[in-house]
Amino acid sequence: MTTIAEIADRIGEHICQQAGLNQNQNKVRFGIEILLIMSITTFSTLIIAGICGLFFETLAVMMAALGIKFIIGSSHLSGFSRCLIYSICLSLIGAILTKAFISWLTVPLIILIMVMNWLILSISPLLLSYRTLDKKQTRSRKILAGSILGCILLMVLTERNVWTTGLFVGSTIAVITISPIYVQFMRWIDKTTKHH
């Protein structure tokens, strides 16, 4: 069976040959592989969310989660199919929480969750799979992510609706994925679900 990496390699080779970018072939292949994985995950999740009547909630959650994950990274499962299933489940759980926000999302809880987010962000290492950062770059990314979280906090405190709540839930999911406890949990899932 052809893998996403093999498809990305073929597309990358073709692009590099056409554009004369033979020295950057590995970077182009990696970029195409990431784009393919993100596209498949996004479209699959939104299709299932639409069927479940959670399209806009899922879209808001995913926008925030992907935006924050781009800055701080996240832990991953090895193997695309497991990662896809896990991402869909996590996004749909976030969408269900967003849809039911009236029944659980109070001001004290919003503030408590955001303080937890800032604490996790301050103590956890960033988990970027595509580059290594020095201390200054890490600090800058943490400050940027923390500032975005602050803007989301102001939005959700000002008006709680599907969009602000979805951004709040999605950004919280993204931050939790870099916490040491969550990273250990992901390693456990990865180990227990691998085919031997």
MDAnalysis code that builds the backbone (N, CA, C; Angstrom):
import MDAnalysis as mda
import numpy as np

u = mda.Universe.empty(588, n_residues=196, atom_resindex=np.repeat(np.arange(196), 3), trajectory=True)
u.add_TopologyAttr("name", ["N", "CA", "C"] * 196)
u.add_TopologyAttr("resid", np.arange(1, 197))
u.add_TopologyAttr("resname", ["MET", "THR", "THR", "ILE", "ALA", "GLU", "ILE", "ALA", "ASP", "ARG", "ILE", "GLY", "GLU", "HIS", "ILE", "CYS", "GLN", "GLN", "ALA", "GLY", "LEU", "ASN", "GLN", "ASN", "GLN", "ASN", "LYS", "VAL", "ARG", "PHE", "GLY", "ILE", "GLU", "ILE", "LEU", "LEU", "ILE", "MET", "SER", "ILE", "THR", "THR", "PHE", "SER", "THR", "LEU", "ILE", "ILE", "ALA", "GLY", "ILE", "CYS", "GLY", "LEU", "PHE", "PHE", "GLU", "THR", "LEU", "ALA", "VAL", "MET", "MET", "ALA", "ALA", "LEU", "GLY", "ILE", "LYS", "PHE", "ILE", "ILE", "GLY", "SER", "SER", "HIS", "LEU", "SER", "GLY", "PHE", "SER", "ARG", "CYS", "LEU", "ILE", "TYR", "SER", "ILE", "CYS", "LEU", "SER", "LEU", "ILE", "GLY", "ALA", "ILE", "LEU", "THR", "LYS", "ALA", "PHE", "ILE", "SER", "TRP", "LEU", "THR", "VAL", "PRO", "LEU", "ILE", "ILE", "LEU", "ILE", "MET", "VAL", "MET", "ASN", "TRP", "LEU", "ILE", "LEU", "SER", "ILE", "SER", "PRO", "LEU", "LEU", "LEU", "SER", "TYR", "ARG", "THR", "LEU", "ASP", "LYS", "LYS", "GLN", "THR", "ARG", "SER", "ARG", "LYS", "ILE", "LEU", "ALA", "GLY", "SER", "ILE", "LEU", "GLY", "CYS", "ILE", "LEU", "LEU", "MET", "VAL", "LEU", "THR", "GLU", "ARG", "ASN", "VAL", "TRP", "THR", "THR", "GLY", "LEU", "PHE", "VAL", "GLY", "SER", "THR", "ILE", "ALA", "VAL", "ILE", "THR", "ILE", "SER", "PRO", "ILE", "TYR", "VAL", "GLN", "PHE", "MET", "ARG", "TRP", "ILE", "ASP", "LYS", "THR", "THR", "LYS", "HIS", "HIS"])
u.atoms.positions = np.array([
    [0.834, -1.179, 0.000],
    [0.000, 0.000, 0.000],
    [0.888, 1.255, 0.000],
    [0.552, 2.214, -0.802],
    [1.314, 3.448, -0.901],
    [1.044, 4.322, 0.328],
    [2.120, 4.838, 0.926],
    [1.979, 5.680, 2.106],
    [1.954, 7.161, 1.714],
    [1.557, 7.987, 2.673],
    [1.546, 9.436, 2.448],
    [2.965, 9.936, 2.203],
    [3.933, 9.358, 2.918],
    [5.333, 9.764, 2.736],
    [5.794, 9.478, 1.306],
    [5.390, 8.332, 0.759],
    [5.774, 7.988, -0.626],
    [5.120, 8.935, -1.631],
    [3.856, 9.269, -1.391],
    [3.169, 10.226, -2.279],
    [3.866, 11.583, -2.201],
    [4.190, 12.017, -0.979],
    [4.892, 13.292, -0.796],
    [6.250, 13.283, -1.484],
    [6.949, 12.132, -1.411],
    [8.250, 12.011, -2.077],
    [8.117, 12.187, -3.587],
    [7.112, 11.553, -4.161],
    [6.911, 11.648, -5.619],
    [6.550, 13.065, -6.050],
    [5.632, 13.692, -5.303],
    [5.237, 15.072, -5.621],
    [6.441, 15.998, -5.439],
    [7.176, 15.812, -4.334],
    [8.349, 16.640, -4.046],
    [9.416, 16.517, -5.119],
    [9.676, 15.285, -5.563],
    [10.656, 15.068, -6.643],
    [10.245, 15.808, -7.906],
    [8.970, 15.681, -8.256],
    [8.467, 16.336, -9.472],
    [8.595, 17.858, -9.366],
    [8.184, 18.418, -8.233],
    [8.262, 19.875, -8.042],
    [9.723, 20.340, -8.110],
    [10.602, 19.606, -7.418],
    [12.010, 19.998, -7.385],
    [12.649, 19.915, -8.780],
    [12.285, 18.896, -9.555],
    [12.815, 18.782, -10.923],
    [12.328, 19.930, -11.795],
    [11.047, 20.261, -11.663],
    [10.473, 21.336, -12.470],
    [11.030, 22.704, -12.092],
    [11.284, 22.911, -10.792],
    [11.725, 24.219, -10.316],
    [13.240, 24.320, -10.120],
    [13.949, 23.221, -10.344],
    [15.398, 23.231, -10.158],
    [15.814, 23.373, -8.709],
    [15.076, 22.754, -7.810],
    [15.348, 22.860, -6.369],
    [15.925, 21.561, -5.799],
    [16.805, 20.922, -6.517],
    [17.303, 19.606, -6.106],
    [18.003, 19.620, -4.756],
    [18.627, 20.721, -4.365],
    [19.309, 20.786, -3.069],
    [18.322, 20.849, -1.904],
    [17.122, 21.318, -2.143],
    [16.109, 21.460, -1.085],
    [15.046, 20.369, -1.134],
    [15.352, 19.260, -1.787],
    [14.339, 18.223, -2.012],
    [13.753, 17.669, -0.706],
    [14.588, 17.436, 0.298],
    [14.079, 16.884, 1.564],
    [13.110, 17.839, 2.255],
    [13.422, 19.136, 2.239],
    [12.527, 20.128, 2.842],
    [11.204, 20.191, 2.100],
    [11.252, 20.150, 0.774],
    [10.027, 20.202, -0.032],
    [9.177, 18.962, 0.233],
    [9.797, 17.796, 0.272],
    [9.067, 16.544, 0.545],
    [8.404, 16.593, 1.920],
    [9.162, 17.045, 2.928],
    [8.625, 17.125, 4.289],
    [7.433, 18.083, 4.341],
    [7.574, 19.243, 3.704],
    [6.485, 20.219, 3.671],
    [5.233, 19.663, 3.010],
    [5.413, 18.948, 1.914],
    [4.267, 18.351, 1.207],
    [3.622, 17.268, 2.063],
    [4.445, 16.473, 2.751],
    [3.901, 15.427, 3.626],
    [3.052, 16.043, 4.742],
    [3.547, 17.122, 5.364],
    [2.799, 17.809, 6.421],
    [1.478, 18.358, 5.874],
    [1.542, 18.992, 4.685],
    [0.322, 19.537, 4.061],
    [-0.699, 18.440, 3.765],
    [-0.236, 17.309, 3.254],
    [-1.148, 16.190, 2.968],
    [-1.797, 15.663, 4.250],
    [-0.982, 15.471, 5.281],
    [-1.500, 14.952, 6.551],
    [-2.518, 15.925, 7.154],
    [-2.170, 17.210, 7.178],
    [-3.086, 18.207, 7.736],
    [-4.376, 18.311, 6.930],
    [-4.266, 18.245, 5.596],
    [-5.457, 18.337, 4.739],
    [-6.382, 17.152, 4.960],
    [-5.820, 15.954, 4.971],
    [-6.637, 14.745, 5.173],
    [-7.298, 14.787, 6.550],
    [-6.530, 15.148, 7.574],
    [-7.072, 15.210, 8.936],
    [-8.175, 16.263, 9.046],
    [-7.928, 17.448, 8.488],
    [-8.908, 18.532, 8.566],
    [-10.199, 18.171, 7.840],
    [-10.088, 17.719, 6.595],
    [-11.292, 17.401, 5.825],
    [-12.059, 16.226, 6.424],
    [-11.350, 15.190, 6.864],
    [-12.022, 14.032, 7.476],
    [-12.782, 14.452, 8.732],
    [-12.116, 15.257, 9.566],
    [-12.740, 15.702, 10.815],
    [-13.967, 16.555, 10.538],
    [-13.848, 17.502, 9.599],
    [-14.983, 18.399, 9.314],
    [-16.151, 17.658, 8.659],
    [-15.867, 16.654, 7.849],
    [-16.943, 15.856, 7.243],
    [-17.714, 15.103, 8.335],
    [-16.970, 14.446, 9.242],
    [-17.625, 13.718, 10.335],
    [-18.375, 14.693, 11.245],
    [-17.754, 15.857, 11.529],
    [-18.409, 16.870, 12.363],
    [-19.691, 17.362, 11.717],
    [-19.677, 17.572, 10.398],
    [-20.880, 18.004, 9.682],
    [-21.994, 16.982, 9.787],
    [-21.639, 15.715, 9.660],
    [-22.627, 14.632, 9.784],
    [-23.229, 14.614, 11.190],
    [-22.397, 14.920, 12.198],
    [-22.848, 14.920, 13.600],
    [-23.507, 16.228, 14.019],
    [-23.581, 17.206, 13.108],
    [-24.173, 18.499, 13.440],
    [-23.270, 19.373, 14.297],
    [-21.947, 19.186, 14.165],
    [-20.984, 19.929, 14.978],
    [-19.967, 20.675, 14.114],
    [-20.349, 21.038, 12.894],
    [-19.386, 21.599, 11.936],
    [-18.743, 22.883, 12.458],
    [-19.539, 23.885, 12.834],
    [-18.985, 25.183, 13.230],
    [-18.220, 25.089, 14.551],
    [-18.722, 24.278, 15.479],
    [-18.012, 24.069, 16.739],
    [-16.637, 23.447, 16.488],
    [-16.610, 22.433, 15.623],
    [-15.351, 21.751, 15.301],
    [-14.401, 22.683, 14.562],
    [-14.944, 23.477, 13.650],
    [-14.114, 24.426, 12.900],
    [-13.433, 25.420, 13.844],
    [-14.177, 25.948, 14.810],
    [-13.611, 26.902, 15.776],
    [-12.541, 26.233, 16.642],
    [-12.817, 25.026, 17.117],
    [-11.861, 24.289, 17.938],
    [-10.581, 24.013, 17.149],
    [-10.740, 23.552, 15.911],
    [-9.573, 23.211, 15.095],
    [-8.746, 24.439, 14.719],
    [-9.396, 25.547, 14.424],
    [-8.668, 26.771, 14.077],
    [-7.746, 27.178, 15.232],
    [-8.291, 27.185, 16.442],
    [-7.500, 27.585, 17.608],
    [-6.408, 26.563, 17.905],
    [-6.769, 25.280, 17.882],
    [-5.791, 24.237, 18.199],
    [-4.636, 24.242, 17.203],
    [-4.943, 24.323, 15.913],
    [-3.886, 24.319, 14.903],
    [-3.026, 25.577, 14.980],
    [-3.649, 26.711, 15.241],
    [-2.894, 27.960, 15.364],
    [-1.905, 27.915, 16.511],
    [-2.360, 27.457, 17.676],
    [-1.478, 27.375, 18.842],
    [-0.432, 26.277, 18.647],
    [-0.844, 25.135, 18.078],
    [0.112, 24.038, 17.851],
    [1.216, 24.445, 16.885],
    [0.905, 25.300, 15.931],
    [1.927, 25.779, 15.002],
    [3.011, 26.546, 15.759],
    [2.638, 27.230, 16.825],
    [3.593, 28.024, 17.610],
    [4.336, 27.163, 18.629],
    [3.621, 26.267, 19.333],
    [4.239, 25.536, 20.453],
    [4.483, 24.058, 20.181],
    [3.928, 23.528, 19.093],
    [4.072, 22.105, 18.805],
    [3.073, 21.269, 19.584],
    [3.217, 19.964, 19.509],
    [2.363, 19.055, 20.271],
    [2.957, 17.660, 20.221],
    [2.509, 16.804, 21.133],
    [2.943, 15.412, 21.102],
    [2.147, 14.679, 20.027],
    [2.756, 13.628, 19.473],
    [2.137, 12.905, 18.352],
    [2.180, 11.409, 18.587],
    [1.264, 10.724, 17.932],
    [1.320, 9.269, 17.857],
    [2.103, 8.898, 16.607],
    [2.843, 7.793, 16.670],
    [3.504, 7.320, 15.457],
    [2.473, 6.544, 14.643],
    [2.484, 6.704, 13.358],
    [1.500, 6.035, 12.508],
    [0.337, 6.941, 12.188],
    [0.135, 7.172, 10.899],
    [-0.861, 8.151, 10.466],
    [-2.281, 7.775, 10.862],
    [-2.666, 6.508, 10.702],
    [-4.058, 6.123, 10.955],
    [-4.431, 6.338, 12.425],
    [-3.528, 5.993, 13.349],
    [-3.811, 6.213, 14.775],
    [-3.888, 7.698, 15.093],
    [-2.977, 8.459, 14.487],
    [-2.972, 9.911, 14.701],
    [-4.263, 10.544, 14.161],
    [-4.721, 10.066, 13.008],
    [-5.950, 10.577, 12.391],
    [-7.156, 10.302, 13.286],
    [-7.296, 9.062, 13.732],
    [-8.428, 8.686, 14.591],
    [-8.400, 9.493, 15.893],
    [-7.211, 9.611, 16.475],
    [-7.061, 10.356, 17.725],
    [-7.414, 11.831, 17.540],
    [-6.926, 12.436, 16.447],
    [-7.203, 13.856, 16.172],
    [-8.688, 14.106, 15.973],
    [-9.353, 13.203, 15.236],
    [-10.794, 13.339, 15.014],
    [-11.541, 13.272, 16.351],
    [-11.192, 12.283, 17.184],
    [-11.860, 12.132, 18.488],
    [-11.644, 13.359, 19.376],
    [-10.404, 13.858, 19.426],
    [-10.091, 15.019, 20.257],
    [-10.849, 16.255, 19.778],
    [-10.908, 16.458, 18.451],
    [-11.625, 17.611, 17.892],
    [-13.118, 17.520, 18.170],
    [-13.687, 16.328, 18.043],
    [-15.124, 16.159, 18.281],
    [-15.477, 16.316, 19.762],
    [-14.587, 15.858, 20.653],
    [-14.811, 16.077, 22.091],
    [-14.809, 17.578, 22.377],
    [-13.844, 18.289, 21.782],
    [-13.805, 19.744, 21.926],
    [-15.059, 20.405, 21.391],
    [-15.571, 19.897, 20.257],
    [-16.784, 20.455, 19.659],
    [-18.005, 20.208, 20.542],
    [-18.080, 19.026, 21.155],
    [-19.203, 18.714, 22.055],
    [-19.157, 19.634, 23.275],
    [-17.954, 19.844, 23.831],
    [-17.805, 20.781, 24.956],
    [-18.210, 22.196, 24.547],
    [-17.858, 22.574, 23.319],
    [-18.212, 23.907, 22.812],
    [-19.717, 24.054, 22.661],
    [-20.347, 23.029, 22.114],
    [-21.799, 23.085, 21.899],
    [-22.558, 23.184, 23.226],
    [-22.024, 22.520, 24.264],
    [-22.703, 22.479, 25.568],
    [-22.160, 23.525, 26.539],
    [-21.499, 24.578, 26.012],
    [-20.801, 25.524, 26.883],
    [-21.720, 26.202, 27.903],
    [-22.996, 26.410, 27.585],
    [-23.917, 27.104, 28.499],
    [-24.051, 26.335, 29.813],
    [-23.964, 25.001, 29.728],
    [-24.179, 24.188, 30.925],
    [-22.939, 24.034, 31.815],
    [-21.758, 24.389, 31.319],
    [-20.566, 24.149, 32.142],
    [-19.564, 25.311, 32.214],
    [-19.588, 26.222, 31.263],
    [-18.529, 27.230, 31.173],
    [-18.886, 28.489, 31.965],
    [-18.398, 28.553, 33.200],
    [-18.638, 29.718, 34.058],
    [-17.383, 30.605, 34.072],
    [-17.535, 31.842, 34.518],
    [-16.396, 32.772, 34.572],
    [-15.266, 32.246, 35.460],
    [-15.553, 31.771, 36.689],
    [-14.448, 31.244, 37.510],
    [-13.715, 30.072, 36.842],
    [-14.472, 29.202, 36.158],
    [-13.857, 28.063, 35.476],
    [-12.995, 28.524, 34.294],
    [-13.471, 29.513, 33.555],
    [-12.695, 30.072, 32.441],
    [-11.352, 30.593, 32.960],
    [-11.385, 31.348, 34.041],
    [-10.153, 31.927, 34.601],
    [-9.238, 30.825, 35.131],
    [-9.796, 29.832, 35.812],
    [-9.009, 28.710, 36.334],
    [-8.323, 27.951, 35.199],
    [-9.070, 27.649, 34.138],
    [-8.508, 26.923, 32.990],
    [-7.415, 27.747, 32.322],
    [-7.628, 29.054, 32.179],
    [-6.625, 29.877, 31.519],
    [-5.356, 29.993, 32.368],
    [-5.484, 30.088, 33.685],
    [-4.307, 30.090, 34.561],
    [-3.543, 28.774, 34.402],
    [-4.278, 27.654, 34.341],
    [-3.659, 26.350, 34.112],
    [-2.916, 26.340, 32.772],
    [-3.540, 26.912, 31.724],
    [-2.903, 26.977, 30.401],
    [-1.582, 27.742, 30.466],
    [-1.607, 28.907, 31.121],
    [-0.393, 29.718, 31.226],
    [0.691, 28.994, 32.032],
    [0.277, 28.269, 33.071],
    [1.236, 27.512, 33.880],
    [1.884, 26.397, 33.050],
    [1.068, 25.631, 32.340],
    [1.586, 24.567, 31.470],
    [2.539, 25.156, 30.439],
    [2.132, 26.245, 29.819],
    [2.939, 26.896, 28.792],
    [4.286, 27.358, 29.357],
    [4.288, 27.848, 30.589],
    [5.532, 28.372, 31.165],
    [6.512, 27.267, 31.557],
    [6.011, 26.099, 31.992],
    [6.924, 25.050, 32.496],
    [7.242, 23.949, 31.489],
    [6.443, 23.810, 30.446],
    [6.613, 22.688, 29.518],
    [7.535, 23.049, 28.359],
    [8.331, 22.068, 27.902],
    [9.134, 22.324, 26.701],
    [8.225, 22.368, 25.469],
    [8.617, 23.154, 24.468],
    [7.856, 23.185, 23.219],
    [8.157, 21.916, 22.437],
    [7.170, 21.413, 21.730],
    [7.309, 20.128, 21.035],
    [7.192, 20.300, 19.521],
    [8.015, 21.158, 18.958],
    [7.991, 21.371, 17.509],
    [8.756, 20.245, 16.832],
    [8.110, 19.568, 15.888],
    [8.760, 18.448, 15.209],
    [9.580, 18.919, 14.013],
    [9.383, 20.145, 13.577],
    [10.012, 20.587, 12.330],
    [11.225, 21.477, 12.531],
    [11.561, 21.875, 13.767],
    [12.769, 22.670, 13.988],
    [13.168, 22.679, 15.456],
    [14.422, 23.006, 15.700],
    [14.945, 23.136, 17.053],
    [15.084, 24.623, 17.369],
    [14.731, 24.997, 18.584],
    [14.756, 26.401, 18.984],
    [15.783, 26.632, 20.080],
    [16.396, 27.818, 20.071],
    [17.253, 28.192, 21.189],
    [16.370, 28.807, 22.288],
    [16.993, 29.200, 23.413],
    [16.218, 29.711, 24.556],
    [15.426, 30.971, 24.205],
    [16.035, 31.872, 23.454],
    [15.366, 33.120, 23.089],
    [14.151, 32.853, 22.194],
    [14.304, 31.960, 21.210],
    [13.185, 31.613, 20.323],
    [12.069, 30.922, 21.098],
    [12.459, 30.040, 22.026],
    [11.460, 29.353, 22.857],
    [10.673, 30.365, 23.685],
    [11.389, 31.295, 24.323],
    [10.732, 32.326, 25.127],
    [9.790, 33.164, 24.273],
    [10.240, 33.562, 23.085],
    [9.409, 34.373, 22.184],
    [8.132, 33.641, 21.799],
    [8.253, 32.362, 21.499],
    [7.068, 31.577, 21.118],
    [6.118, 31.415, 22.296],
    [6.661, 31.212, 23.480],
    [5.808, 31.080, 24.664],
    [5.081, 32.393, 24.952],
    [5.788, 33.519, 24.793],
    [5.153, 34.825, 25.005],
    [4.063, 35.057, 23.964],
    [4.337, 34.703, 22.697],
    [3.333, 34.858, 21.634],
    [2.100, 34.000, 21.931],
    [2.325, 32.718, 22.266],
    [1.202, 31.825, 22.574],
    [0.434, 32.322, 23.799],
    [1.152, 32.779, 24.830],
    [0.500, 33.305, 26.034],
    [-0.322, 34.547, 25.743],
    [0.173, 35.393, 24.847],
    [-0.569, 36.601, 24.456],
    [-1.838, 36.249, 23.693],
    [-1.733, 35.265, 22.798],
    [-2.922, 34.803, 22.054],
    [-3.951, 34.233, 23.028],
    [-3.475, 33.456, 24.006],
    [-4.381, 32.925, 25.035],
    [-5.067, 34.063, 25.791],
    [-4.318, 35.144, 26.070],
    [-4.903, 36.303, 26.742],
    [-5.998, 36.954, 25.918],
    [-5.767, 37.062, 24.608],
    [-6.796, 37.626, 23.711],
    [-8.037, 36.746, 23.680],
    [-7.817, 35.427, 23.634],
    [-8.949, 34.487, 23.637],
    [-9.710, 34.587, 24.964],
    [-8.968, 34.735, 26.068],
    [-9.612, 34.910, 27.377],
    [-10.517, 36.139, 27.383],
    [-10.019, 37.261, 26.890],
    [-10.831, 38.485, 26.830],
    [-12.069, 38.289, 25.962],
    [-11.893, 37.597, 24.824],
    [-13.027, 37.362, 23.928],
    [-14.107, 36.525, 24.595],
    [-13.692, 35.432, 25.251],
    [-14.689, 34.524, 25.845],
    [-15.321, 35.135, 27.097],
    [-14.584, 36.014, 27.806],
    [-15.186, 36.698, 28.952],
    [-16.149, 37.789, 28.505],
    [-15.852, 38.416, 27.364],
    [-16.711, 39.478, 26.839],
    [-18.016, 38.913, 26.296],
    [-17.899, 37.843, 25.520],
    [-19.101, 37.217, 24.947],
    [-18.862, 35.733, 24.732],
    [-19.697, 34.922, 25.365],
    [-19.593, 33.481, 25.178],
    [-20.557, 33.042, 24.094],
    [-20.004, 32.578, 22.987],
    [-20.793, 32.012, 21.896],
    [-20.013, 30.838, 21.315],
    [-20.512, 30.258, 20.261],
    [-19.865, 29.086, 19.657],
    [-18.426, 29.395, 19.253],
    [-18.193, 30.562, 18.662],
    [-16.859, 30.885, 18.145],
    [-15.869, 31.157, 19.262],
    [-16.222, 32.013, 20.224],
    [-15.271, 32.322, 21.298],
    [-15.025, 31.094, 22.175],
    [-16.082, 30.324, 22.431],
    [-15.925, 29.112, 23.234],
    [-15.092, 28.083, 22.492],
    [-15.324, 27.936, 21.190],
    [-14.527, 27.007, 20.381],
    [-13.049, 27.383, 20.381],
    [-12.762, 28.678, 20.283],
    [-11.370, 29.134, 20.338],
    [-10.761, 28.844, 21.712],
    [-11.558, 29.056, 22.764],
    [-11.099, 28.790, 24.128],
    [-10.797, 27.305, 24.325],
    [-11.735, 26.452, 23.910],
    [-11.560, 25.005, 24.068],
    [-10.397, 24.506, 23.200],
    [-10.339, 24.950, 21.949],
    [-9.271, 24.505, 21.045],
    [-7.888, 24.905, 21.517],
    [-7.756, 26.146, 21.999],
    [-6.444, 26.597, 22.482],
    [-6.046, 25.837, 23.751],
    [-7.027, 25.524, 24.599],
    [-6.749, 24.739, 25.807],
    [-6.279, 23.339, 25.442],
    [-6.938, 22.718, 24.472],
    [-6.511, 21.390, 24.009],
    [-5.069, 21.446, 23.517],
    [-4.739, 22.466, 22.723],
    [-3.385, 22.596, 22.180],
    [-2.346, 22.727, 23.285],
    [-2.641, 23.529, 24.296],
    [-1.684, 23.726, 25.393],
    [-1.526, 22.439, 26.204],
    [-2.623, 21.753, 26.470],
    [-2.556, 20.518, 27.255],
    [-1.655, 19.482, 26.579],
    [-1.613, 19.483, 25.238],
    [-0.823, 18.461, 24.520],
    [0.685, 18.604, 24.706],
    [1.169, 19.739, 25.260],
    [2.606, 19.834, 25.543],
    [2.938, 19.583, 27.010],
    [1.916, 19.361, 27.839],
    [2.167, 19.130, 29.265],
    [2.857, 17.777, 29.458],
    [3.776, 17.685, 30.427],
    [4.496, 16.422, 30.650],
    [3.584, 15.226, 30.898],
    [2.491, 15.426, 31.635],
    [1.556, 14.320, 31.906],
    [0.923, 13.834, 30.611],
    [0.510, 14.775, 29.762],
    [-0.122, 14.412, 28.495],
    [0.874, 13.706, 27.571],
    [2.123, 14.182, 27.546],
    [3.152, 13.548, 26.714],
    [3.338, 12.092, 27.139],
    [3.369, 11.840, 28.464],
    [3.482, 10.459, 28.960],
    [2.258, 9.637, 28.560],
    [1.076, 10.243, 28.636],
    [-0.165, 9.571, 28.227],
    [-0.111, 9.181, 26.748],
    [0.385, 10.093, 25.902],
    [0.501, 9.806, 24.468],
    [1.489, 8.669, 24.206],
    [2.577, 8.649, 24.958],
    [3.553, 7.548, 24.808],
    [2.914, 6.223, 25.181],
    [2.088, 6.233, 26.238],
    [1.389, 5.015, 26.652],
    [0.412, 4.554, 25.572],
    [-0.357, 5.507, 25.012],
    [-1.287, 5.159, 23.925],
    [-0.519, 4.597, 22.741],
    [0.584, 5.250, 22.392],
    [1.395, 4.817, 21.255],
    [1.902, 3.390, 21.459],
    [2.383, 3.125, 22.668],
    [2.930, 1.804, 22.980],
    [1.842, 0.720, 22.976],
    [0.681, 1.022, 23.541],
    [-0.380, 0.009, 23.656],
    [-1.145, -0.212, 22.353],
    [-1.077, 0.728, 21.416],
    [-1.835, 0.557, 20.170],
    [-0.972, 0.154, 18.977],
    [0.343, 0.020, 19.188],
    [1.225, -0.391, 18.081],
    [0.968, -1.846, 17.722],
    [1.029, -2.100, 16.423],
    [0.905, -3.487, 15.945],
    [2.273, -4.162, 16.041],
    [2.297, -5.352, 16.580],
    [3.583, -6.065, 16.720],
    [3.737, -7.064, 15.597],
])
